[in-house]
Amino acid sequence: MKKQLISILLLLIIAPYSWCYEGADPCRKSTEGNDFWFGFMESRNYSANHYIEITVTAREATTFTITIGTNETPFQGVFSVAANNSQQIRIPWDMVEALGSESIENKGLHLVSQKPVNVYALNYDKNSADVAVIYPTESLGKEYFAMCYDVNINERNDGTYGNGRNSEFLVVASEDSTKVLIIPSKVTDQLVQAGDSINITLNKGEVYQVQSKNRNNLSGQGDLTQSYIKSSKPVAFYSGSLGTTVPATSGTSAWDHLYEQIPPIHSWGREYYTTPLKSRNSDRYRIIAAEDNTTIHISNKNNITLNRGEFEEIVLYSTEPSRIFSDKPIMVAQYSQSNNVDGTGDPFMIILSSVTQSKNDVTFVAYDSEIIQNYFVNIITLTEEINNIRLNGNSISGSFQAFPEGKYSFAQITINPGTHRIKNLNEDRGFLAYVYGYGGVESYGYGVGFNLDLVLDLGESINFNGDTLLLCYGESVTLDAGPYFDTYQWNTGDTTQILKIISGGEYSVKTTTIDGCQLEDSIYIYVSQPEVDLGIDYDEGCAPYSIELNGSDGFDKYIWQNQKDDTLSTSQFYTANITDEYRITVYNKYNCPARDTMNLVVFPVPDIEISGETLICGAKESELTVNISNAPESVWNYNGSFKWSSNNPSIVFSNQSHKKTTLETNDWGKFEIYYELTTTDACITIDTFRVQFEPTPTSAFKFVDDPDDECKGYSREVLYTGNATKNANYYWDYGGAKLIETFDWNNFTVSIGAYNSNPYLTLYVEENGCWSDTTAKLLGANPDFILETEKARGCDSLTVLFKGELNVEDALLFEWDFGDGSPIRNEQEVEHFYSSTGFYDVGLLITNTLSGCQIGFEIDSMIKVFPTPIAEITVDASICYPDSAELIYTHNIDSSICLWEFEGAHQSGTENDSILMIIDEPFGKAMLTVNEYGCISLPAETTLKRLPHFDFYTDFEEGCQPYSPEVFANAQDDFLDFTWLTDSLPHPIGNSTFFTFPDSGKVDVTLVATSTQTGCFDTLTKTDWIWIHPKPAAAFEVDYPVALLEHADITFSNYSESANYFFWDFGDEGTSTEDSPKHTYTQLGEYNSQLFVESDYGCKDTSAFVIKILPFSVFTPNAFRPDSEISENRTFMPVGVGADPSQFNLRIYDRWGQIIFESSSPEHPWDGTTKNGKPAPMGNYIWISNYYDIQGFEHNQKGQVVLVR
């Protein structure tokens, strides 16, 4: 890209502490200079050896001074530095290091030298240090983005800090009345939200630090990278971290301070080279963009696209020296990683320089440290210049190696601590260099010096090697010459900063600044217009139907989309098989798009499936249904769209519809059924169904001798009575019986023996695929048994022997049911124990386990067992009773006899089962024994608790608000604890307490007594027991809270309540005892006026109010210039402190008496224009103002003012 610096003759304007020299290039800015404003961010401070150090290097011997703050207080007089040497100055850290967040501090440093020098700043603490190269004042800017890092908080359990804390940045003003806009990217320490604005005004020497996240789990806080800063005048800007790890991940240790001066956006470049830090495995980099849609190329990596203020973090290994190239300005930072990530050393941060910022000659210092053991410098230069590079006067050409991409080479040189000089013997070429050191958990790194020239760069597409920008056909590209110039002249005739381009060709621009800098740049716009043709616009067919679409050869990317813009494929070919609009977007090698579209209609064809029974047994009628799916009903549901048919004319269809039909036949046999469906688009689909109709056989048979008795005897004659033919398949199962005689295919005799394990005869029949049900009949005989046990009785429990006589032995199951819920017993003779009282029915069931034949017995109330009573007392022993309690024997019956006994209590009355127990002691015990039917119960007992007895008293039952009497408890039982109920928690405990009654009136007092012996508690409340007299309320107002000294007569209005006596203190040693006095103030200032009041009961109160007495002053300038460089001189307004903005009028008259300007607010000054907005001519003008001051007094003024152009 053509970049030409045009030298012009300059009119030099010398500002305080500024310098320039004859023939200097007004476009040239660097880190070398004579005037520096800078500052220090807050750093870790955990050792007594924390210090601030400034290093000055010079190519020529010179002297310099350092001052601090707005008043530029000198620090230690004049310093000197020898040629090609350095000078270090330590400054107490508390004088210049910013502390905290979002407050203005007077800690800026100003360094002025006789001849050009380089300045480096070191902020040191044990195991935590970083160094920044300092920019001279002429290289400062007005627009910045912060580059910080993620926060890794190291918070101790006791709430103090460990190593890690805030992300932070710092603004240093170089001129008075500098307005600064700050938009943080995260919530700040003072809770300014991300994206909100901070607006401040700084004077020279003032600094403003912003921090975020100093505790864990703070919502919205963190890394302040991307924060935006814009100022009205040049400022120095620094960013980094108080202390963090790199990366800031859990488990990463070795924290360090990050501190770098950030270059203004106008000095950012587009081409950077990253050199690995020697002895490290890998480094981290952050890249931030100055403009939207910035494309960034990194060697052997995928391209990155960022918008304005966005950043990307990457990792590059020691084997990956890389070129970073973008089509728009970017800033790049390099981060050294923490000790436990990458070995010896700690984090530091270096802002890398673009190749446009190279420097020809620089002297720098490798800071000496007891901890740091290894020192290095990385040098980058054009490969063709490596033979011209000198380090300390020595050639180092053999140390260089070429980057894998681009025209540059790099060297990683091990050096000693101290002062060094790098120089390119070719005065027209330069280099970039970075010095750094490692040792233990300590490190630092910084750029040794570079240029910060004003850059005019219209950009360059990374697709081309040259001054060419890509423009895709139908789109537009914006050419931006940057906001850093005062005039713009394009070859198109435009004079704006930004030019929107929609066509190809060559474009050029010339720019100038008021300082005399002139730059030119040009660019060629190449228009790429790819084309794609699918070769077909429309196609249709019946489903399933598809067509293969070809997106054409020769493109880098293909995107197939449907009408909803869903992405279907990214291949060149795509098979379309559903109704839709198919859109192809292709991208050529320049990523420019071309598009084409085709429409495909695939007519829906429904899937049809006939379902129904394939074999119908016993019927000549069946119903078939059709499942129609995967197509809208509208395409097939119309008259005449379906047809039912068969291969046999005997099939008759009825109840026909789209989805079902009934078919009938007069014949048994097999048939085929056909269903045909035609859509509205003439698409036809057919299905076939096969069905068989057959009669159902039956399996009925009977016992010829006695059909209804299954337990008849041991020999039975059987006859089949079903409907099957002799050709059917008969499946007889004789069980345990034997076939002894056959009379015909359907008639025979079987024999049944004792202990027959399967006494069933079963049959099922199959014919023509149809099966009968299974018929089963029992073959068996009933058992013969006589029960011998008699009825029995007992008390509480009883053991009974059950037995009987069996006449025929067989496979029998005895099931004794004893009526008490106990398990069934299966012995023939069994003894059973009744453990519970009651009347029990006894049953016996005898079953032949082989045939199922059975007999049974059941005797009602055969066994009777009477219960022994249980002496259970019904009373709640868990509660506390006042003096007595009712006790009840719960299970009382007519025959119950109750015997009561007591300890610590006695019975009231002579009742039997329900009594009243009087509790004489804190604990009272009752014992009960019951006799029923001669059965004596075990004794039962219960112990009851009584509520405590107590009272309370106080010495004085009347007082004044707020009243705090002491109240005493009076215990009438032993072992009592007392709790006093108050309005606040926890409630006081003890035998006495003080009550505080804030309000007036009569109040209740409540005491809770708790027995530690019984756990019982009771509450005693005395209503309206304490009487509190009201406290008076002091209150007053003044007619003028803010007054001017010439009208400082103030009236005090008393609004106190319940007060009888008054005393006034006016704050200026004046007093009064009047109800509503007046007082005159004679001096300017703020006065704390107070009113003291007292009631008849001696209760007091105080009220105060601050009164401000202001001067009334009006400053009226006699001239102003709308185009002045000083903003205060650009407008005219003859009003000062004390004017009421709501009652104001200013009129400006020309020499003919015509009103050319009028304002109704002091906030709307005259800017030198007339009512129609045009500039008024230079000359004298008459002004008249009418307004009221803040106390309502009217003022009328007039005068003359000179308008200067």
Stockholm file with secondary structure:
# STOCKHOLM 1.0

chainA/1-1205         MKKQLISILLLLIIAPYSWCYEGADPCRKSTEGNDFWFGFMESRNYSANHYIEITVTAREATTFTITIGTNETPFQGVFSVAANNSQQIRIPWDMVEALGSESIENKGLHLVSQKPVNVYALNYDKNSADVAVIYPTESLGKEYFAMCYDVNINERNDGTYGNGRNSEFLVVASEDSTKVLIIPSKVTDQLVQAGDSINITLNKGEVYQVQSKNRNNLSGQGDLTQSYIKSSKPVAFYSGSLGTTVPATSGTSAWDHLYEQIPPIHSWGREYYTTPLKSRNSDRYRIIAAEDNTTIHISNKNNITLNRGEFEEIVLYSTEPSRIFSDKPIMVAQYSQSNNVDGTGDPFMIILSSVTQSKNDVTFVAYDSEIIQNYFVNIITLTEEINNIRLNGNSISGSFQAFPEGKYSFAQITINPGTHRIKNLNEDRGFLAYVYGYGGVESYGYGVGFNLDLVLDLGESINFNGDTLLLCYGESVTLDAGPYFDTYQWNTGDTTQILKIISGGEYSVKTTTIDGCQLEDSIYIYVSQPEVDLGIDYDEGCAPYSIELNGSDGFDKYIWQNQKDDTLSTSQFYTANITDEYRITVYNKYNCPARDTMNLVVFPVPDIEISGETLICGAKESELTVNISNAPESVWNYNGSFKWSSNNPSIVFSNQSHKKTTLETNDWGKFEIYYELTTTDACITIDTFRVQFEPTPTSAFKFVDDPDDECKGYSREVLYTGNATKNANYYWDYGGAKLIETFDWNNFTVSIGAYNSNPYLTLYVEENGCWSDTTAKLLGANPDFILETEKARGCDSLTVLFKGELNVEDALLFEWDFGDGSPIRNEQEVEHFYSSTGFYDVGLLITNTLSGCQIGFEIDSMIKVFPTPIAEITVDASICYPDSAELIYTHNIDSSICLWEFEGAHQSGTENDSILMIIDEPFGKAMLTVNEYGCISLPAETTLKRLPHFDFYTDFEEGCQPYSPEVFANAQDDFLDFTWLTDSLPHPIGNSTFFTFPDSGKVDVTLVATSTQTGCFDTLTKTDWIWIHPKPAAAFEVDYPVALLEHADITFSNYSESANYFFWDFGDEGTSTEDSPKHTYTQLGEYNSQLFVESDYGCKDTSAFVIKILPFSVFTPNAFRPDSEISENRTFMPVGVGADPSQFNLRIYDRWGQIIFESSSPEHPWDGTTKNGKPAPMGNYIWISNYYDIQGFEHNQKGQVVLVR
#=GR chainA/1-1205 SS CCCEEECCCCCCCCCTTCCCCTTCCTTCCBSEEEEEEECBCCCCCCSTTCEEEEEEEESSCEEEEEEETTTTEEEEEEEEECTTEEEEEEECHHHHBCCSSSCEESCCEEEEEEEEEEEEEEEEETTEEEEEEECCGGGCEEEEECCCCCCCCCBCTTSCBCSCCCEEEEEEESSTTEEEEEECSSCCTTCCCTTCCEEEEECTTCEEEEEECCSTTCTTCCCCTTCEEEEEEEEEEEEEEEEECSSCCTTCCCCEEEEEECCCGGGCEEEEEECCCTTCSEEEEEEEESSTTEEEEETTSCCEEECTTCEEEEEEETTCCEEEEEEEEEEEEEEECCHHHHSSSCCEEEECCCGGGCBSEEEEEECCCSSCCEEEEEEEEEGGGGGGEEETTEECGGGCEECSSSSEEEEEEEECSEEEEEEESSTTCCBEEEEEEEETTEEEEEECCCBCCCCCCCCCCTTSSSSEEEEETTCCEEEECCTTCSEEEETTSCCSSEEEECSCEEEEEEEECTTSCEEEEEEEEEEECCCCCCSCSEEEEESSCCEEEECCSSCSEEEEECTTCCEEECSSEEEECSSEEEEEEEECTTCCEEEEEEEEEEECCCEEEEESCSEEESCSEEEEEEEEESSCGGGTCSTTCEEEEESSTTCEEESCCSSEEEEECSSCEEEEEEEEEECTTSCEEEEEEEEEEECCCCCCEEESSCTTCTTSCSEEEEEECSSCCTTSEEEEECTTCEEEEEEETTEEEEECCTTCSCCEEEEEEEETTEECCCEEEECCCCCCEEECCCCEEEESCEEEEECEEESSCCSEEEEEECSSSCCCBCCSSEEEEECSCEEEEEEEEEEETTTCCEEEEEEEEEEEEECCCCCCEECCTTSEESSEEEEEETTCCTTCEEEEEEESEEEESCCSSEEEEEECSSEEEEEEEEEETTEECCCEEEEEEECCCEEEEESCSEEESSBCCEEEEEESSSSEEEEECCSSSSCCBSSEEECCBCSCEEEEEEEEEEETTTCCEEEEEEEEEEEEECCCBCCEEESCSEEEGGGCEEEEEECCBSCCEEEEECSSSCEECSSSCEEECCSCEEEEEEEEEECTTCCEEEEEEEEEEECCCCCCCSEECTTCSSGGGSSBCCCCTTEEEEEEEEEEECTTSCEEEEESSTTSCBCSBCTTSCBCCSEEEEEEEEEEETTSCEEEEEEEEEECC
#=GC SS_cons          CCCEEECCCCCCCCCTTCCCCTTCCTTCCBSEEEEEEECBCCCCCCSTTCEEEEEEEESSCEEEEEEETTTTEEEEEEEEECTTEEEEEEECHHHHBCCSSSCEESCCEEEEEEEEEEEEEEEEETTEEEEEEECCGGGCEEEEECCCCCCCCCBCTTSCBCSCCCEEEEEEESSTTEEEEEECSSCCTTCCCTTCCEEEEECTTCEEEEEECCSTTCTTCCCCTTCEEEEEEEEEEEEEEEEECSSCCTTCCCCEEEEEECCCGGGCEEEEEECCCTTCSEEEEEEEESSTTEEEEETTSCCEEECTTCEEEEEEETTCCEEEEEEEEEEEEEEECCHHHHSSSCCEEEECCCGGGCBSEEEEEECCCSSCCEEEEEEEEEGGGGGGEEETTEECGGGCEECSSSSEEEEEEEECSEEEEEEESSTTCCBEEEEEEEETTEEEEEECCCBCCCCCCCCCCTTSSSSEEEEETTCCEEEECCTTCSEEEETTSCCSSEEEECSCEEEEEEEECTTSCEEEEEEEEEEECCCCCCSCSEEEEESSCCEEEECCSSCSEEEEECTTCCEEECSSEEEECSSEEEEEEEECTTCCEEEEEEEEEEECCCEEEEESCSEEESCSEEEEEEEEESSCGGGTCSTTCEEEEESSTTCEEESCCSSEEEEECSSCEEEEEEEEEECTTSCEEEEEEEEEEECCCCCCEEESSCTTCTTSCSEEEEEECSSCCTTSEEEEECTTCEEEEEEETTEEEEECCTTCSCCEEEEEEEETTEECCCEEEECCCCCCEEECCCCEEEESCEEEEECEEESSCCSEEEEEECSSSCCCBCCSSEEEEECSCEEEEEEEEEEETTTCCEEEEEEEEEEEEECCCCCCEECCTTSEESSEEEEEETTCCTTCEEEEEEESEEEESCCSSEEEEEECSSEEEEEEEEEETTEECCCEEEEEEECCCEEEEESCSEEESSBCCEEEEEESSSSEEEEECCSSSSCCBSSEEECCBCSCEEEEEEEEEEETTTCCEEEEEEEEEEEEECCCBCCEEESCSEEEGGGCEEEEEECCBSCCEEEEECSSSCEECSSSCEEECCSCEEEEEEEEEECTTCCEEEEEEEEEEECCCCCCCSEECTTCSSGGGSSBCCCCTTEEEEEEEEEEECTTSCEEEEESSTTSCBCSBCTTSCBCCSEEEEEEEEEEETTSCEEEEEEEEEECC
//
